[in-house]
């Protein structure tokens, strides 16, 4: 039988989710740094006169990829902060705490941020489907 739901367990869940998102932000940042290094090398080559239209297109594409990663990082950072804030402010009542976590995940499409982990929202939805 599963352990009873507690506000403390939900706070731990929120802290874990925030930590996982922080790890993903770090990886996205590392990926962006690699792309920026590549772009810097392409720009240096362009300045030396080795530029072709393909090289310039590659630079623009790389810059667009970096901007997309930065946007994703900002979205992940926002959700991580929301989980962390929620962890520190959950009501003591487990049902009310669960409702707050589910509302956060629903409002911010949290399942889209966790490819390898099921969110409470997904677990609850699966439970609802099983009851239907």
Secondary structure, 3 states (H helix, E strand, C coil): CCCCCCHHHHHHHHHHHHHHHHHHHHHHHHHHHHHHHHHHHHHHHHHHHHCCHHHHHHHHHHHHHHHHHHHHHHHHHHHHHHHHHHHHCCCCCHHHHHHHHHHHHHHCCHHHHCCCCCCHHHHHHHHHHHHC
